[in-house]
Amino acid sequence: MKYAHEVLDLMGAYPMRSFRMLELVRHVTRGRTLEQRERDAARKAVQRVLDALVEAGSVQVSTPASARGTFAEYSVSHKWDVRAPKVGREVGQFSRASAP
């Protein structure tokens, strides 16, 4: 997919935030002024990425678009626990080798 890397980078950098399609398209096009044709192509490509991520369960539609003129919000915050304990945090979990 064309913009999957950029979408995942942005959403992964801010896991507790939801994004509108406009924000994702602006990020993947690096804020350039685009013609209508280019903007539509970018929006369709980002929508394909989001559809695949929603289907895989990696992204959740926070606020679905209910009517024309409204927007959906997409987030990954429901999947990631930003305060997850690290493996091996308990002192006695791993044996230490004796120092030379």
Biopython code that builds the backbone (N, CA, C, O; Angstrom):
import numpy as np
from Bio.PDB.StructureBuilder import StructureBuilder

atoms = [
    (1, "MET", "N", (0.838, -1.178, 0.000)),
    (1, "MET", "CA", (0.000, 0.000, 0.000)),
    (1, "MET", "C", (0.881, 1.238, 0.000)),
    (1, "MET", "O", (1.962, 1.257, 0.589)),
    (2, "LYS", "N", (0.404, 2.243, -0.657)),
    (2, "LYS", "CA", (1.245, 3.391, -0.934)),
    (2, "LYS", "C", (1.601, 4.209, 0.306)),
    (2, "LYS", "O", (2.768, 4.562, 0.481)),
    (3, "TYR", "N", (0.649, 4.516, 1.160)),
    (3, "TYR", "CA", (0.911, 5.409, 2.287)),
    (3, "TYR", "C", (0.838, 4.710, 3.639)),
    (3, "TYR", "O", (0.710, 5.380, 4.664)),
    (4, "ALA", "N", (0.915, 3.401, 3.669)),
    (4, "ALA", "CA", (0.778, 2.667, 4.926)),
    (4, "ALA", "C", (1.853, 3.068, 5.933)),
    (4, "ALA", "O", (1.555, 3.257, 7.112)),
    (5, "HIS", "N", (3.080, 3.198, 5.486)),
    (5, "HIS", "CA", (4.176, 3.545, 6.384)),
    (5, "HIS", "C", (3.950, 4.912, 7.024)),
    (5, "HIS", "O", (4.136, 5.068, 8.231)),
    (6, "GLU", "N", (3.555, 5.892, 6.234)),
    (6, "GLU", "CA", (3.350, 7.244, 6.749)),
    (6, "GLU", "C", (2.177, 7.303, 7.725)),
    (6, "GLU", "O", (2.255, 7.976, 8.753)),
    (7, "VAL", "N", (1.094, 6.600, 7.406)),
    (7, "VAL", "CA", (-0.078, 6.593, 8.292)),
    (7, "VAL", "C", (0.270, 5.937, 9.619)),
    (7, "VAL", "O", (-0.081, 6.455, 10.679)),
    (8, "LEU", "N", (0.956, 4.802, 9.569)),
    (8, "LEU", "CA", (1.331, 4.111, 10.803)),
    (8, "LEU", "C", (2.331, 4.918, 11.622)),
    (8, "LEU", "O", (2.260, 4.917, 12.851)),
    (9, "ASP", "N", (3.253, 5.600, 10.970)),
    (9, "ASP", "CA", (4.202, 6.443, 11.695)),
    (9, "ASP", "C", (3.494, 7.555, 12.450)),
    (9, "ASP", "O", (3.789, 7.795, 13.621)),
    (10, "LEU", "N", (2.567, 8.231, 11.797)),
    (10, "LEU", "CA", (1.858, 9.329, 12.451)),
    (10, "LEU", "C", (0.976, 8.826, 13.582)),
    (10, "LEU", "O", (0.997, 9.385, 14.679)),
    (11, "MET", "N", (0.210, 7.789, 13.333)),
    (11, "MET", "CA", (-0.695, 7.284, 14.362)),
    (11, "MET", "C", (0.072, 6.637, 15.511)),
    (11, "MET", "O", (-0.371, 6.682, 16.659)),
    (12, "GLY", "N", (1.213, 6.039, 15.205)),
    (12, "GLY", "CA", (2.026, 5.439, 16.254)),
    (12, "GLY", "C", (2.730, 6.464, 17.118)),
    (12, "GLY", "O", (3.007, 6.204, 18.289)),
    (13, "ALA", "N", (3.024, 7.626, 16.555)),
    (13, "ALA", "CA", (3.690, 8.680, 17.320)),
    (13, "ALA", "C", (2.752, 9.312, 18.346)),
    (13, "ALA", "O", (3.206, 9.851, 19.355)),
    (14, "TYR", "N", (1.460, 9.249, 18.091)),
    (14, "TYR", "CA", (0.458, 9.835, 18.991)),
    (14, "TYR", "C", (-0.632, 8.804, 19.277)),
    (14, "TYR", "O", (-1.744, 8.929, 18.762)),
    (15, "PRO", "N", (-0.337, 7.798, 20.082)),
    (15, "PRO", "CA", (-1.287, 6.693, 20.273)),
    (15, "PRO", "C", (-2.562, 7.069, 21.025)),
    (15, "PRO", "O", (-3.566, 6.370, 20.895)),
    (16, "MET", "N", (-2.555, 8.134, 21.795)),
    (16, "MET", "CA", (-3.738, 8.501, 22.572)),
    (16, "MET", "C", (-4.597, 9.538, 21.852)),
    (16, "MET", "O", (-5.459, 10.157, 22.476)),
    (17, "ARG", "N", (-4.384, 9.737, 20.574)),
    (17, "ARG", "CA", (-5.079, 10.776, 19.820)),
    (17, "ARG", "C", (-5.822, 10.148, 18.649)),
    (17, "ARG", "O", (-5.379, 9.142, 18.095)),
    (18, "SER", "N", (-6.933, 10.734, 18.280)),
    (18, "SER", "CA", (-7.645, 10.278, 17.087)),
    (18, "SER", "C", (-7.410, 11.272, 15.951)),
    (18, "SER", "O", (-7.195, 12.461, 16.188)),
    (19, "PHE", "N", (-7.454, 10.774, 14.729)),
    (19, "PHE", "CA", (-7.124, 11.578, 13.554)),
    (19, "PHE", "C", (-8.286, 11.593, 12.576)),
    (19, "PHE", "O", (-8.983, 10.594, 12.406)),
    (20, "ARG", "N", (-8.485, 12.737, 11.938)),
    (20, "ARG", "CA", (-9.439, 12.862, 10.852)),
    (20, "ARG", "C", (-8.728, 12.530, 9.546)),
    (20, "ARG", "O", (-7.501, 12.587, 9.467)),
    (21, "MET", "N", (-9.497, 12.189, 8.538)),
    (21, "MET", "CA", (-8.928, 11.860, 7.228)),
    (21, "MET", "C", (-8.099, 13.022, 6.690)),
    (21, "MET", "O", (-7.023, 12.812, 6.131)),
    (22, "LEU", "N", (-8.594, 14.242, 6.855)),
    (22, "LEU", "CA", (-7.883, 15.424, 6.372)),
    (22, "LEU", "C", (-6.478, 15.509, 6.962)),
    (22, "LEU", "O", (-5.527, 15.833, 6.251)),
    (23, "GLU", "N", (-6.341, 15.223, 8.243)),
    (23, "GLU", "CA", (-5.033, 15.287, 8.895)),
    (23, "GLU", "C", (-4.097, 14.213, 8.357)),
    (23, "GLU", "O", (-2.907, 14.463, 8.164)),
    (24, "LEU", "N", (-4.626, 13.027, 8.117)),
    (24, "LEU", "CA", (-3.794, 11.948, 7.586)),
    (24, "LEU", "C", (-3.347, 12.240, 6.157)),
    (24, "LEU", "O", (-2.194, 11.995, 5.802)),
    (25, "VAL", "N", (-4.254, 12.761, 5.342)),
    (25, "VAL", "CA", (-3.895, 13.105, 3.960)),
    (25, "VAL", "C", (-2.867, 14.223, 3.946)),
    (25, "VAL", "O", (-1.919, 14.185, 3.162)),
    (26, "ARG", "N", (-3.045, 15.212, 4.800)),
    (26, "ARG", "CA", (-2.090, 16.320, 4.868)),
    (26, "ARG", "C", (-0.706, 15.815, 5.281)),
    (26, "ARG", "O", (0.309, 16.307, 4.788)),
    (27, "HIS", "N", (-0.668, 14.833, 6.188)),
    (27, "HIS", "CA", (0.619, 14.295, 6.628)),
    (27, "HIS", "C", (1.311, 13.515, 5.509)),
    (27, "HIS", "O", (2.504, 13.704, 5.271)),
    (28, "VAL", "N", (0.579, 12.648, 4.828)),
    (28, "VAL", "CA", (1.223, 11.813, 3.809)),
    (28, "VAL", "C", (1.641, 12.618, 2.587)),
    (28, "VAL", "O", (2.567, 12.222, 1.880)),
    (29, "THR", "N", (0.976, 13.741, 2.325)),
    (29, "THR", "CA", (1.364, 14.585, 1.194)),
    (29, "THR", "C", (2.324, 15.686, 1.619)),
    (29, "THR", "O", (2.686, 16.547, 0.817)),
    (30, "ARG", "N", (2.731, 15.657, 2.870)),
    (30, "ARG", "CA", (3.695, 16.607, 3.444)),
    (30, "ARG", "C", (3.228, 18.054, 3.340)),
    (30, "ARG", "O", (4.042, 18.969, 3.213)),
    (31, "GLY", "N", (1.917, 18.255, 3.394)),
    (31, "GLY", "CA", (1.365, 19.601, 3.423)),
    (31, "GLY", "C", (1.453, 20.374, 2.125)),
    (31, "GLY", "O", (1.211, 21.581, 2.110)),
    (32, "ARG", "N", (1.794, 19.709, 1.037)),
    (32, "ARG", "CA", (1.894, 20.404, -0.251)),
    (32, "ARG", "C", (0.514, 20.790, -0.770)),
    (32, "ARG", "O", (-0.480, 20.138, -0.453)),
    (33, "THR", "N", (0.461, 21.839, -1.557)),
    (33, "THR", "CA", (-0.769, 22.215, -2.241)),
    (33, "THR", "C", (-0.936, 21.294, -3.441)),
    (33, "THR", "O", (-0.071, 21.237, -4.315)),
    (34, "LEU", "N", (-2.045, 20.577, -3.478)),
    (34, "LEU", "CA", (-2.269, 19.588, -4.528)),
    (34, "LEU", "C", (-3.451, 19.980, -5.397)),
    (34, "LEU", "O", (-4.349, 20.708, -4.974)),
    (35, "GLU", "N", (-3.426, 19.484, -6.609)),
    (35, "GLU", "CA", (-4.588, 19.630, -7.478)),
    (35, "GLU", "C", (-5.685, 18.703, -6.964)),
    (35, "GLU", "O", (-5.413, 17.778, -6.199)),
    (36, "GLN", "N", (-6.907, 18.948, -7.381)),
    (36, "GLN", "CA", (-8.046, 18.137, -6.941)),
    (36, "GLN", "C", (-7.833, 16.657, -7.249)),
    (36, "GLN", "O", (-8.140, 15.800, -6.421)),
    (37, "ARG", "N", (-7.315, 16.357, -8.421)),
    (37, "ARG", "CA", (-7.076, 14.970, -8.834)),
    (37, "ARG", "C", (-6.066, 14.289, -7.916)),
    (37, "ARG", "O", (-6.271, 13.147, -7.506)),
    (38, "GLU", "N", (-4.977, 14.985, -7.591)),
    (38, "GLU", "CA", (-3.946, 14.420, -6.714)),
    (38, "GLU", "C", (-4.467, 14.239, -5.291)),
    (38, "GLU", "O", (-4.170, 13.239, -4.638)),
    (39, "ARG", "N", (-5.239, 15.204, -4.817)),
    (39, "ARG", "CA", (-5.793, 15.126, -3.464)),
    (39, "ARG", "C", (-6.775, 13.956, -3.351)),
    (39, "ARG", "O", (-6.780, 13.242, -2.348)),
    (40, "ASP", "N", (-7.602, 13.762, -4.377)),
    (40, "ASP", "CA", (-8.540, 12.635, -4.378)),
    (40, "ASP", "C", (-7.806, 11.297, -4.398)),
    (40, "ASP", "O", (-8.202, 10.354, -3.713)),
    (41, "ALA", "N", (-6.743, 11.221, -5.182)),
    (41, "ALA", "CA", (-5.957, 9.984, -5.248)),
    (41, "ALA", "C", (-5.307, 9.684, -3.899)),
    (41, "ALA", "O", (-5.291, 8.534, -3.459)),
    (42, "ALA", "N", (-4.773, 10.708, -3.244)),
    (42, "ALA", "CA", (-4.154, 10.516, -1.928)),
    (42, "ALA", "C", (-5.200, 10.102, -0.902)),
    (42, "ALA", "O", (-4.945, 9.222, -0.080)),
    (43, "ARG", "N", (-6.375, 10.727, -0.940)),
    (43, "ARG", "CA", (-7.432, 10.392, 0.007)),
    (43, "ARG", "C", (-7.897, 8.948, -0.181)),
    (43, "ARG", "O", (-8.136, 8.243, 0.800)),
    (44, "LYS", "N", (-8.026, 8.505, -1.426)),
    (44, "LYS", "CA", (-8.437, 7.125, -1.690)),
    (44, "LYS", "C", (-7.376, 6.137, -1.215)),
    (44, "LYS", "O", (-7.705, 5.080, -0.677)),
    (45, "ALA", "N", (-6.107, 6.479, -1.413)),
    (45, "ALA", "CA", (-5.023, 5.596, -0.966)),
    (45, "ALA", "C", (-4.992, 5.502, 0.556)),
    (45, "ALA", "O", (-4.806, 4.416, 1.105)),
    (46, "VAL", "N", (-5.173, 6.628, 1.240)),
    (46, "VAL", "CA", (-5.204, 6.616, 2.708)),
    (46, "VAL", "C", (-6.423, 5.843, 3.192)),
    (46, "VAL", "O", (-6.336, 5.116, 4.182)),
    (47, "GLN", "N", (-7.555, 5.986, 2.514)),
    (47, "GLN", "CA", (-8.762, 5.246, 2.904)),
    (47, "GLN", "C", (-8.556, 3.744, 2.762)),
    (47, "GLN", "O", (-9.040, 2.974, 3.591)),
    (48, "ARG", "N", (-7.841, 3.316, 1.718)),
    (48, "ARG", "CA", (-7.524, 1.891, 1.557)),
    (48, "ARG", "C", (-6.672, 1.388, 2.716)),
    (48, "ARG", "O", (-6.900, 0.294, 3.234)),
    (49, "VAL", "N", (-5.693, 2.187, 3.120)),
    (49, "VAL", "CA", (-4.836, 1.814, 4.249)),
    (49, "VAL", "C", (-5.672, 1.699, 5.518)),
    (49, "VAL", "O", (-5.547, 0.725, 6.261)),
    (50, "LEU", "N", (-6.524, 2.689, 5.767)),
    (50, "LEU", "CA", (-7.353, 2.672, 6.976)),
    (50, "LEU", "C", (-8.329, 1.500, 6.964)),
    (50, "LEU", "O", (-8.551, 0.876, 8.002)),
    (51, "ASP", "N", (-8.909, 1.195, 5.820)),
    (51, "ASP", "CA", (-9.826, 0.052, 5.726)),
    (51, "ASP", "C", (-9.112, -1.249, 6.071)),
    (51, "ASP", "O", (-9.660, -2.094, 6.780)),
    (52, "ALA", "N", (-7.893, -1.409, 5.570)),
    (52, "ALA", "CA", (-7.123, -2.621, 5.868)),
    (52, "ALA", "C", (-6.762, -2.688, 7.349)),
    (52, "ALA", "O", (-6.817, -3.761, 7.949)),
    (53, "LEU", "N", (-6.393, -1.554, 7.944)),
    (53, "LEU", "CA", (-6.034, -1.536, 9.363)),
    (53, "LEU", "C", (-7.247, -1.772, 10.256)),
    (53, "LEU", "O", (-7.135, -2.433, 11.288)),
    (54, "VAL", "N", (-8.396, -1.242, 9.873)),
    (54, "VAL", "CA", (-9.624, -1.485, 10.640)),
    (54, "VAL", "C", (-10.007, -2.952, 10.541)),
    (54, "VAL", "O", (-10.399, -3.561, 11.536)),
    (55, "GLU", "N", (-9.897, -3.522, 9.353)),
    (55, "GLU", "CA", (-10.220, -4.935, 9.154)),
    (55, "GLU", "C", (-9.287, -5.837, 9.956)),
    (55, "GLU", "O", (-9.712, -6.868, 10.478)),
    (56, "ALA", "N", (-8.018, -5.453, 10.054)),
    (56, "ALA", "CA", (-7.044, -6.239, 10.817)),
    (56, "ALA", "C", (-7.191, -6.035, 12.317)),
    (56, "ALA", "O", (-6.646, -6.812, 13.102)),
    (57, "GLY", "N", (-7.915, -5.007, 12.724)),
    (57, "GLY", "CA", (-8.103, -4.745, 14.148)),
    (57, "GLY", "C", (-7.040, -3.862, 14.752)),
    (57, "GLY", "O", (-6.978, -3.737, 15.975)),
    (58, "SER", "N", (-6.205, -3.246, 13.946)),
    (58, "SER", "CA", (-5.145, -2.385, 14.460)),
    (58, "SER", "C", (-5.607, -0.963, 14.707)),
    (58, "SER", "O", (-5.026, -0.251, 15.526)),
    (59, "VAL", "N", (-6.641, -0.549, 14.010)),
    (59, "VAL", "CA", (-7.159, 0.815, 14.123)),
    (59, "VAL", "C", (-8.654, 0.737, 14.384)),
    (59, "VAL", "O", (-9.346, -0.138, 13.864)),
    (60, "GLN", "N", (-9.134, 1.652, 15.187)),
    (60, "GLN", "CA", (-10.550, 1.710, 15.519)),
    (60, "GLN", "C", (-11.138, 3.012, 14.990)),
    (60, "GLN", "O", (-10.487, 4.056, 15.038)),
    (61, "VAL", "N", (-12.365, 2.951, 14.487)),
    (61, "VAL", "CA", (-13.072, 4.161, 14.076)),
    (61, "VAL", "C", (-13.726, 4.712, 15.333)),
    (61, "VAL", "O", (-14.714, 4.159, 15.817)),
    (62, "SER", "N", (-13.176, 5.805, 15.865)),
    (62, "SER", "CA", (-13.666, 6.373, 17.117)),
    (62, "SER", "C", (-15.036, 6.997, 16.944)),
    (62, "SER", "O", (-15.958, 6.715, 17.709)),
    (63, "THR", "N", (-15.165, 7.840, 15.942)),
    (63, "THR", "CA", (-16.414, 8.537, 15.669)),
    (63, "THR", "C", (-16.755, 8.313, 14.206)),
    (63, "THR", "O", (-16.192, 8.983, 13.340)),
    (64, "PRO", "N", (-17.661, 7.391, 13.904)),
    (64, "PRO", "CA", (-17.985, 7.165, 12.495)),
    (64, "PRO", "C", (-18.735, 8.344, 11.885)),
    (64, "PRO", "O", (-19.476, 9.044, 12.575)),
    (65, "ALA", "N", (-18.538, 8.554, 10.605)),
    (65, "ALA", "CA", (-19.249, 9.623, 9.898)),
    (65, "ALA", "C", (-20.705, 9.207, 9.765)),
    (65, "ALA", "O", (-21.009, 8.176, 9.166)),
    (66, "SER", "N", (-21.604, 10.006, 10.322)),
    (66, "SER", "CA", (-23.015, 9.627, 10.337)),
    (66, "SER", "C", (-23.809, 10.223, 9.183)),
    (66, "SER", "O", (-24.816, 9.650, 8.767)),
    (67, "ALA", "N", (-23.375, 11.350, 8.667)),
    (67, "ALA", "CA", (-24.105, 12.005, 7.580)),
    (67, "ALA", "C", (-23.114, 12.704, 6.669)),
    (67, "ALA", "O", (-21.933, 12.834, 6.992)),
    (68, "ARG", "N", (-23.607, 13.147, 5.542)),
    (68, "ARG", "CA", (-22.752, 13.869, 4.602)),
    (68, "ARG", "C", (-22.266, 15.162, 5.251)),
    (68, "ARG", "O", (-23.047, 15.890, 5.862)),
    (69, "GLY", "N", (-20.995, 15.434, 5.117)),
    (69, "GLY", "CA", (-20.419, 16.637, 5.711)),
    (69, "GLY", "C", (-19.812, 16.402, 7.076)),
    (69, "GLY", "O", (-19.137, 17.282, 7.610)),
    (70, "THR", "N", (-20.035, 15.235, 7.651)),
    (70, "THR", "CA", (-19.397, 14.909, 8.928)),
    (70, "THR", "C", (-18.138, 14.100, 8.644)),
    (70, "THR", "O", (-17.892, 13.713, 7.502)),
    (71, "PHE", "N", (-17.355, 13.847, 9.661)),
    (71, "PHE", "CA", (-16.095, 13.140, 9.459)),
    (71, "PHE", "C", (-15.938, 12.026, 10.477)),
    (71, "PHE", "O", (-16.518, 12.065, 11.562)),
    (72, "ALA", "N", (-15.144, 11.034, 10.107)),
    (72, "ALA", "CA", (-14.815, 9.939, 11.008)),
    (72, "ALA", "C", (-13.472, 10.232, 11.651)),
    (72, "ALA", "O", (-12.649, 10.956, 11.091)),
    (73, "GLU", "N", (-13.257, 9.666, 12.834)),
    (73, "GLU", "CA", (-11.972, 9.783, 13.519)),
    (73, "GLU", "C", (-11.416, 8.383, 13.721)),
    (73, "GLU", "O", (-12.134, 7.463, 14.109)),
    (74, "TYR", "N", (-10.132, 8.240, 13.453)),
    (74, "TYR", "CA", (-9.461, 6.952, 13.543)),
    (74, "TYR", "C", (-8.397, 7.018, 14.629)),
    (74, "TYR", "O", (-7.679, 8.011, 14.742)),
    (75, "SER", "N", (-8.294, 5.949, 15.436)),
    (75, "SER", "CA", (-7.288, 5.953, 16.499)),
    (75, "SER", "C", (-6.761, 4.545, 16.736)),
    (75, "SER", "O", (-7.394, 3.554, 16.371)),
    (76, "VAL", "N", (-5.597, 4.484, 17.350)),
    (76, "VAL", "CA", (-4.999, 3.210, 17.741)),
    (76, "VAL", "C", (-4.898, 3.101, 19.249)),
    (76, "VAL", "O", (-4.347, 2.123, 19.754)),
    (77, "SER", "N", (-5.407, 4.059, 19.970)),
    (77, "SER", "CA", (-5.215, 4.115, 21.415)),
    (77, "SER", "C", (-5.866, 2.952, 22.143)),
    (77, "SER", "O", (-5.408, 2.592, 23.228)),
    (78, "HIS", "N", (-6.905, 2.353, 21.599)),
    (78, "HIS", "CA", (-7.557, 1.244, 22.283)),
    (78, "HIS", "C", (-6.716, -0.022, 22.251)),
    (78, "HIS", "O", (-6.968, -0.939, 23.034)),
    (79, "LYS", "N", (-5.737, -0.099, 21.379)),
    (79, "LYS", "CA", (-4.916, -1.300, 21.254)),
    (79, "LYS", "C", (-3.613, -1.229, 22.044)),
    (79, "LYS", "O", (-3.049, -2.265, 22.397)),
    (80, "TRP", "N", (-3.140, -0.046, 22.319)),
    (80, "TRP", "CA", (-1.831, 0.088, 22.936)),
    (80, "TRP", "C", (-1.965, 0.539, 24.369)),
    (80, "TRP", "O", (-2.694, 1.486, 24.666)),
    (81, "ASP", "N", (-1.267, -0.132, 25.253)),
    (81, "ASP", "CA", (-1.184, 0.312, 26.634)),
    (81, "ASP", "C", (0.169, 0.991, 26.772)),
    (81, "ASP", "O", (1.201, 0.320, 26.768)),
    (82, "VAL", "N", (0.176, 2.306, 26.894)),
    (82, "VAL", "CA", (1.437, 3.031, 26.915)),
    (82, "VAL", "C", (2.180, 2.857, 28.232)),
    (82, "VAL", "O", (3.339, 3.255, 28.340)),
    (83, "ARG", "N", (1.545, 2.280, 29.217)),
    (83, "ARG", "CA", (2.205, 2.054, 30.506)),
    (83, "ARG", "C", (2.414, 0.563, 30.775)),
    (83, "ARG", "O", (2.402, 0.131, 31.928)),
    (84, "ALA", "N", (2.601, -0.204, 29.736)),
    (84, "ALA", "CA", (2.773, -1.646, 29.913)),
    (84, "ALA", "C", (4.082, -1.937, 30.640)),
    (84, "ALA", "O", (5.093, -1.288, 30.369)),
    (85, "PRO", "N", (4.082, -2.901, 31.557)),
    (85, "PRO", "CA", (5.322, -3.232, 32.264)),
    (85, "PRO", "C", (6.323, -3.882, 31.319)),
    (85, "PRO", "O", (5.948, -4.640, 30.425)),
    (86, "LYS", "N", (7.575, -3.582, 31.522)),
    (86, "LYS", "CA", (8.612, -4.163, 30.673)),
    (86, "LYS", "C", (8.936, -5.571, 31.151)),
    (86, "LYS", "O", (8.840, -5.888, 32.337)),
    (87, "VAL", "N", (9.319, -6.396, 30.204)),
    (87, "VAL", "CA", (9.679, -7.770, 30.529)),
    (87, "VAL", "C", (10.941, -7.763, 31.372)),
    (87, "VAL", "O", (11.891, -7.042, 31.067)),
    (88, "GLY", "N", (10.954, -8.548, 32.415)),
    (88, "GLY", "CA", (12.137, -8.657, 33.254)),
    (88, "GLY", "C", (12.291, -7.532, 34.256)),
    (88, "GLY", "O", (13.376, -7.344, 34.805)),
    (89, "ARG", "N", (11.245, -6.788, 34.506)),
    (89, "ARG", "CA", (11.340, -5.672, 35.439)),
    (89, "ARG", "C", (11.539, -6.170, 36.875)),
    (89, "ARG", "O", (12.218, -5.521, 37.670)),
    (90, "GLU", "N", (10.950, -7.313, 37.201)),
    (90, "GLU", "CA", (11.128, -7.850, 38.543)),
    (90, "GLU", "C", (12.579, -8.294, 38.721)),
    (90, "GLU", "O", (13.162, -8.910, 37.829)),
    (91, "VAL", "N", (13.140, -7.982, 39.854)),
    (91, "VAL", "CA", (14.566, -8.239, 40.084)),
    (91, "VAL", "C", (14.886, -9.725, 40.047)),
    (91, "VAL", "O", (15.898, -10.120, 39.469)),
    (92, "GLY", "N", (14.068, -10.532, 40.636)),
    (92, "GLY", "CA", (14.374, -11.949, 40.724)),
    (92, "GLY", "C", (13.958, -12.764, 39.523)),
    (92, "GLY", "O", (14.062, -13.991, 39.551)),
    (93, "GLN", "N", (13.498, -12.134, 38.486)),
    (93, "GLN", "CA", (12.997, -12.897, 37.355)),
    (93, "GLN", "C", (14.118, -13.593, 36.585)),
    (93, "GLN", "O", (13.936, -14.716, 36.116)),
    (94, "PHE", "N", (15.252, -12.954, 36.454)),
    (94, "PHE", "CA", (16.364, -13.547, 35.722)),
    (94, "PHE", "C", (17.555, -13.711, 36.657)),
    (94, "PHE", "O", (17.832, -12.855, 37.498)),
    (95, "SER", "N", (18.246, -14.824, 36.492)),
    (95, "SER", "CA", (19.442, -15.023, 37.311)),
    (95, "SER", "C", (20.598, -14.243, 36.697)),
    (95, "SER", "O", (20.730, -14.155, 35.476)),
    (96, "ARG", "N", (21.413, -13.693, 37.547)),
    (96, "ARG", "CA", (22.565, -12.923, 37.065)),
    (96, "ARG", "C", (23.808, -13.796, 37.077)),
    (96, "ARG", "O", (24.006, -14.622, 37.968)),
    (97, "ALA", "N", (24.621, -13.593, 36.083)),
    (97, "ALA", "CA", (25.897, -14.305, 36.038)),
    (97, "ALA", "C", (26.849, -13.617, 37.007)),
    (97, "ALA", "O", (26.782, -12.403, 37.200)),
    (98, "SER", "N", (27.723, -14.389, 37.605)),
    (98, "SER", "CA", (28.673, -13.786, 38.545)),
    (98, "SER", "C", (29.687, -12.938, 37.786)),
    (98, "SER", "O", (30.147, -13.306, 36.706)),
    (99, "ALA", "N", (30.017, -11.816, 38.367)),
    (99, "ALA", "CA", (30.963, -10.899, 37.727)),
    (99, "ALA", "C", (32.366, -11.482, 37.785)),
    (99, "ALA", "O", (32.722, -12.115, 38.779)),
    (100, "PRO", "N", (33.181, -11.285, 36.738)),
    (100, "PRO", "CA", (34.549, -11.829, 36.745)),
    (100, "PRO", "C", (35.458, -11.083, 37.681)),
    (100, "PRO", "O", (36.636, -11.421, 37.797)),
]
sb = StructureBuilder()
sb.init_structure("model")
sb.init_model(0)
sb.init_chain("A")
sb.init_seg("    ")
for serial, (resi, resn, name, xyz) in enumerate(atoms, 1):
    if name == "N":
        sb.init_residue(resn, " ", resi, " ")
    sb.init_atom(name, np.array(xyz, "f"), 0.0, 1.0, " ", f" {name:<3s}", serial, name[0])
structure = sb.get_structure()
